[in-house]
Amino acid sequence: MAAHLCSQLLRRGCFTARILSPSKTDALLTRCSKLKTSGRLLLRSAGDHGPRRMYILPGSFQDWRAMRAIGFYFLLTGVPIALFVTYVNVFIGQATYSEIPEDYVPYHWEYYKHPITRFIAKYISASPQQTYEKMAHYIQIEGAKIEERKVEKEVRKMMRQRGDGAWFAPEVIGPARAEEEEY
């Protein structure tokens, strides 16, 4: 019984649990010395306190189910993508260099060689001009914030000097300096 349980543990993995009888625990652990567990096995006794015992072992159903799901989604997505890429490479092929007429200005996606890269550049990603304009707008907004902070700092300074404004709170002057200060 213990040897059978030991072989099952070696096949399915290790875990923590307990056995009711210490002599059986020692015997089982000496036979299963290759296991790197904390020295305990899961065990459930029968309700009538008889010798029937159910050793709780990890099941393989969830592992099987996860592997089936991974295989399904790979077949669902990976195979069609691989077939599409193969079709594009075999039947369409890469672009070739040719002379450009003098009055023609190429679009930004025409600089790429592979047709899938051209498709991505044309329909999915932003053009270099759009990227440049977005960054210029961001820099303009940040510059406006910096200017606003400078003006706010100058306003606070003038309010402190004049002692007016809703934000102004005069500094607390101690009794020693109160006689020296003029208002």
ABEGO torsion letter per residue (X at the ends): XAAAAAAAAAAAEBBBBBBABAAAAAAAAAAAAABBBAGBBBBBBBAAGBABBBBBBBBAAAAAAAAAAAAAAAAAAAAAAAAAAAAAAAAAEBBBBBBBBAABBBBAAAABABAAAAAAAAAABBBAAAAAAAAAAAAAAAAAAAAAAAAAAAAAAAAAAAGBEAABBBBBBBAAAAAABBX
